[in-house]
Amino acid sequence: MTHPSEEVRARLQTDRPHSARVWNYLLGGKDNYPVDSEAGDVILTTFPEFAAVARLQRRFLARAVRHLSQEAGIRQFLDIGTGLPTADNTHELAQRIAPDSRIVYVDNDPLVLVHAQALLTSSTEGACAYVDADVRDPDRILAEAAKTLDLSRPVALTMLGIMGQISDAERPAELVNRLLSGLPRGSYLALSDGTNTNEALNTAVEVYNGQSANTYHLRSPQEIASFFAGLDLVEPGVVSTAAWRPDAGPSEEATADVSVCGVAVKN
């Protein structure tokens, strides 16, 4: 594990689990603390399929970025809720197709900051930057992103698993709209999140929320679909994560249908 500075250590709150570190544990990573692995084990005890769901989210990211790069011709990405770096991060996926792609990552977890600065390095033709900011501050995110991205040209805004960390009282749809309002026509939104349609997952998240420094809010598929209001959805629309343009070959690993996703364009 990368060793954080004293300033970052003061923000880590290693006595309570944090979502990015728990997610890292569920994906089989080593960048987490005992309190995070313990929380992850509680989730897996209650809902054993959670690790498979986490893997499906990563595979949706790969398919969405490939579509945006190859078919939509997008060369700029604003990835909010980055999480800890793992295999096939957004800039790696995009720059594999178009080396001149420019990517800005946004997260407010201090351990993510340490790893992003060390590991998220761009191709020489493109650019890769990290913004230490909260999704609840869209104006700051847009201002910082503009230092790397040309916001007069289309941008793909990716928000995977991040809106569940925003409560209804914090008006999540308004945050999405504010971010999109700062991007031009031809920009895209790729978003996925967990649904409240499975009782075992609901229980697991309730247990997690009782001990975590940041709570998660599951929503109905219809509520998640509403984040795309005013945009033109790319086929097949808002669907289960495994069903969005699956790759040819072996089918996705079987899991409970507990997350939905979509990609849409701003026209």
Backbone torsions as a table, in degrees:
resi	resn	phi	psi	omega
1	MET	NA	135.8	176.2
2	THR	-62.0	139.4	-177.1
3	HIS	-90.1	116.8	-177.9
4	PRO	-76.0	159.0	176.3
5	SER	-71.4	170.1	179.8
6	GLU	-62.3	-38.5	-179.9
7	GLU	-62.3	-45.0	179.2
8	VAL	-67.8	-39.9	179.3
9	ARG	-57.9	-34.9	-179.1
10	ALA	-66.1	-24.2	-179.3
11	ARG	-94.4	-7.6	-170.1
12	LEU	-70.7	-31.4	-177.1
13	GLN	50.6	62.1	-177.3
14	THR	-73.3	-0.4	176.8
15	ASP	-88.1	-6.5	-179.3
16	ARG	-136.1	143.4	179.5
17	PRO	-68.0	146.4	175.7
18	HIS	-121.0	144.6	-170.6
19	SER	-58.1	-43.7	-177.3
20	ALA	-63.4	-37.9	-178.4
21	ARG	-75.4	-37.9	176.9
22	VAL	-64.7	-42.1	178.2
23	TRP	-60.8	-41.3	177.8
24	ASN	-60.5	-42.7	178.4
25	TYR	-63.1	-44.1	-178.4
26	LEU	-64.8	-27.8	178.0
27	LEU	-86.0	2.4	177.8
28	GLY	89.0	14.4	-179.5
29	GLY	-81.9	174.4	-178.4
30	LYS	-115.6	3.8	-175.7
31	ASP	-94.6	67.2	179.9
32	ASN	-154.9	170.4	-178.0
33	TYR	-111.7	164.9	-179.5
34	PRO	-52.1	-38.1	-179.3
35	VAL	-64.0	-30.6	179.1
36	ASP	-74.9	-43.5	179.0
37	SER	-66.4	-34.4	177.3
38	GLU	-64.5	-42.4	177.9
39	ALA	-65.3	-40.5	177.7
40	GLY	-61.2	-40.3	179.6
41	ASP	-66.3	-35.3	176.9
42	VAL	-64.2	-43.3	178.3
43	ILE	-60.5	-45.4	-177.5
44	LEU	-67.7	-31.5	176.8
45	THR	-65.7	-39.9	-178.3
46	THR	-81.0	-38.6	-177.6
47	PHE	-137.7	84.3	-172.1
48	PRO	-59.0	-20.6	-176.5
49	GLU	-83.1	1.4	-173.0
50	PHE	-60.8	-39.0	-180.0
51	ALA	-63.6	-38.8	177.2
52	ALA	-65.1	-38.3	177.1
53	VAL	-62.5	-40.3	177.9
54	ALA	-61.8	-40.7	178.7
55	ARG	-66.4	-37.1	177.4
56	LEU	-62.1	-38.4	178.1
57	GLN	-60.2	-43.2	179.6
58	ARG	-64.7	-37.5	-179.6
59	ARG	-71.9	-32.4	173.7
60	PHE	-63.5	-41.5	177.0
61	LEU	-55.1	-46.3	-178.2
62	ALA	-62.1	-44.2	-178.8
63	ARG	-67.9	-40.0	-179.6
64	ALA	-65.8	-46.2	-179.9
65	VAL	-64.6	-38.8	178.1
66	ARG	-62.1	-43.7	177.4
67	HIS	-62.0	-46.4	-176.8
68	LEU	-64.2	-38.8	-179.2
69	SER	-75.8	-49.0	-173.3
70	GLN	-79.7	-49.1	-172.5
71	GLU	-91.0	-37.4	-178.1
72	ALA	-93.0	-12.5	177.4
73	GLY	71.6	23.5	-179.6
74	ILE	-74.9	137.2	179.8
75	ARG	-124.2	6.6	179.4
76	GLN	-134.9	134.4	-177.6
77	PHE	-131.7	136.6	173.4
78	LEU	-119.2	103.4	-172.0
79	ASP	-102.0	106.2	-176.5
80	ILE	-103.4	130.2	-174.8
81	GLY	84.1	46.0	-172.4
82	THR	-53.2	-47.1	-172.5
83	GLY	77.4	177.7	-178.7
84	LEU	-71.8	137.0	-178.2
85	PRO	-57.3	139.0	176.5
86	THR	-140.2	-161.2	178.3
87	ALA	-72.9	147.2	177.1
88	ASP	54.5	61.1	171.5
89	ASN	-74.4	167.1	-173.9
90	THR	-54.7	-45.0	-176.6
91	HIS	-68.5	-32.8	178.4
92	GLU	-67.5	-42.9	178.9
93	LEU	-63.6	-47.5	-177.1
94	ALA	-69.3	-44.3	-176.1
95	GLN	-75.0	-17.1	173.3
96	ARG	-66.2	-32.9	179.7
97	ILE	-90.2	-45.0	-178.6
98	ALA	-135.4	98.1	-175.1
99	PRO	-57.9	-20.2	-179.0
100	ASP	-86.6	7.4	179.7
101	SER	-63.7	145.5	-179.9
102	ARG	-117.9	132.4	-173.6
103	ILE	-131.6	134.8	171.7
104	VAL	-119.0	122.5	175.9
105	TYR	-96.3	142.7	178.5
106	VAL	-131.3	128.1	174.4
107	ASP	-158.5	159.5	178.7
108	ASN	-119.8	11.2	176.4
109	ASP	-85.0	125.9	-175.0
110	PRO	-63.3	-32.3	178.6
111	LEU	-70.3	-35.2	174.4
112	VAL	-60.5	-41.5	178.7
113	LEU	-57.1	-47.8	-179.4
114	VAL	-58.6	-48.5	-176.3
115	HIS	-72.2	-37.4	179.9
116	ALA	-61.6	-44.9	-179.7
117	GLN	-62.9	-31.4	-176.8
118	ALA	-86.0	-33.3	-167.3
119	LEU	-114.7	-24.5	-174.5
120	LEU	-88.1	77.7	-176.5
121	THR	-104.7	137.4	-173.2
122	SER	-85.2	164.3	165.9
123	SER	-66.5	160.6	-179.8
124	THR	-67.4	-27.8	-177.9
125	GLU	-79.7	-25.9	-175.6
126	GLY	-106.8	-154.9	179.3
127	ALA	-151.3	152.0	-179.1
128	CYS	-146.4	123.1	-178.6
129	ALA	-133.8	159.3	-179.8
130	TYR	-124.8	133.6	177.8
131	VAL	-116.4	122.5	176.9
132	ASP	-86.5	91.7	-175.2
133	ALA	-153.3	163.2	-178.4
134	ASP	-101.7	141.5	179.2
135	VAL	-59.2	-20.3	178.5
136	ARG	-74.7	-2.0	179.5
137	ASP	-122.2	68.0	-174.5
138	PRO	-63.1	-32.6	-179.6
139	ASP	-64.6	-41.7	176.8
140	ARG	-65.3	-41.1	179.5
141	ILE	-59.9	-47.1	-179.1
142	LEU	-64.1	-40.4	-180.0
143	ALA	-64.3	-42.0	180.0
144	GLU	-71.7	-39.3	179.6
145	ALA	-62.4	-32.9	-178.4
146	ALA	-65.4	-14.1	176.8
147	LYS	-74.8	-19.1	-179.1
148	THR	-117.6	-35.7	-177.6
149	LEU	-102.1	151.2	172.8
150	ASP	-92.9	102.1	-174.1
151	LEU	-78.1	6.0	170.7
152	SER	-90.4	-7.1	179.1
153	ARG	-114.8	154.9	-175.2
154	PRO	-55.5	142.2	179.8
155	VAL	-130.9	141.8	171.1
156	ALA	-95.7	118.2	177.0
157	LEU	-94.3	116.4	179.7
158	THR	-109.5	130.0	-177.2
159	MET	-137.6	84.8	-176.4
160	LEU	-102.7	116.2	176.7
161	GLY	70.2	13.7	-175.6
162	ILE	-96.5	-33.1	-175.7
163	MET	-69.2	-23.7	175.9
164	GLY	-66.0	-17.1	177.6
165	GLN	-86.1	-0.3	178.7
166	ILE	-108.3	125.5	179.4
167	SER	-75.4	162.4	177.4
168	ASP	-60.3	-34.5	-179.6
169	ALA	-63.1	-23.3	179.6
170	GLU	-90.2	7.2	173.5
171	ARG	53.5	67.8	-175.8
172	PRO	-59.5	-38.6	-178.9
173	ALA	-61.9	-35.6	178.9
174	GLU	-66.6	-35.2	178.0
175	LEU	-65.1	-43.7	177.7
176	VAL	-61.5	-45.5	-178.9
177	ASN	-62.7	-38.5	-179.6
178	ARG	-66.4	-41.1	177.5
179	LEU	-62.9	-45.6	-179.3
180	LEU	-66.9	-30.9	180.0
181	SER	-65.2	-22.1	178.6
182	GLY	-88.5	1.1	-179.1
183	LEU	-114.2	147.1	-175.2
184	PRO	-78.4	170.7	172.9
185	ARG	-58.9	147.0	-175.8
186	GLY	92.5	-6.4	175.3
187	SER	-79.6	161.7	-176.4
188	TYR	-125.8	155.1	169.3
189	LEU	-120.0	124.8	170.5
190	ALA	-114.7	120.4	-172.6
191	LEU	-140.7	140.6	172.8
192	SER	-144.3	153.1	178.0
193	ASP	-163.1	165.8	-177.6
194	GLY	-81.5	146.1	-178.8
195	THR	-105.5	163.1	-178.2
196	ASN	-98.2	29.4	-171.8
197	THR	-92.8	-0.5	-177.0
198	ASN	-125.8	121.5	-173.7
199	GLU	-63.7	-37.9	-179.6
200	ALA	-65.4	-41.4	177.5
201	LEU	-66.2	-41.5	177.4
202	ASN	-55.8	-43.7	179.9
203	THR	-66.1	-43.5	-180.0
204	ALA	-60.5	-42.8	-179.6
205	VAL	-69.1	-36.6	177.3
206	GLU	-61.9	-42.7	178.0
207	VAL	-64.7	-44.9	178.7
208	TYR	-59.1	-45.0	-178.4
209	ASN	-62.7	-27.7	-179.0
210	GLY	-71.4	-15.5	-178.2
211	GLN	-126.4	-4.5	-172.9
212	SER	-91.8	155.9	175.6
213	ALA	-75.8	-19.0	178.0
214	ASN	-138.6	125.6	-174.5
215	THR	-85.9	158.2	179.1
216	TYR	-117.9	143.0	-174.7
217	HIS	-123.2	103.3	175.6
218	LEU	-72.4	148.1	-179.2
219	ARG	-134.4	166.4	176.9
220	SER	-72.3	156.2	176.1
221	PRO	-55.6	-35.4	-179.9
222	GLN	-66.2	-39.5	178.3
223	GLU	-65.4	-40.3	179.1
224	ILE	-67.7	-39.9	178.0
225	ALA	-60.9	-29.3	-177.9
226	SER	-66.9	-17.7	176.9
227	PHE	-66.5	-16.5	179.7
228	PHE	-94.3	8.5	-177.5
229	ALA	-56.0	134.4	178.7
230	GLY	86.6	-4.1	178.9
231	LEU	-108.1	162.0	176.5
232	ASP	-98.7	114.3	-176.6
233	LEU	-71.6	139.0	171.6
234	VAL	-80.1	140.8	176.7
235	GLU	-58.3	138.6	13.3
236	PRO	-97.3	23.0	-179.5
237	GLY	87.4	-153.3	177.5
238	VAL	-90.1	113.5	-173.9
239	VAL	-138.6	175.7	175.8
240	SER	-61.0	149.6	-172.8
241	THR	-57.0	-39.1	-178.7
242	ALA	-70.2	-21.5	-172.7
243	ALA	-93.1	-3.4	-178.6
244	TRP	-82.8	104.4	176.8
245	ARG	44.1	58.6	-178.0
246	PRO	-61.7	147.8	178.3
247	ASP	-68.1	152.4	174.3
248	ALA	-67.5	154.5	-179.9
249	GLY	108.7	-155.6	-178.2
250	PRO	-56.7	142.0	-179.5
251	SER	-69.8	160.4	178.0
252	GLU	-60.0	151.9	178.3
253	GLU	-61.6	142.3	-175.1
254	ALA	-72.3	128.8	175.2
255	THR	-143.9	167.4	172.0
256	ALA	-63.2	147.0	-177.2
257	ASP	-82.8	86.4	-171.5
258	VAL	-125.0	14.0	175.2
259	SER	-147.9	148.1	177.6
260	VAL	-126.8	161.0	-176.8
261	CYS	-152.3	169.6	175.8
262	GLY	-170.2	164.7	174.2
263	VAL	-132.4	135.0	-177.8
264	ALA	-145.3	156.1	-177.2
265	VAL	-112.8	146.0	175.9
266	LYS	-92.6	112.3	-179.8
267	ASN	-110.1	NA	NA
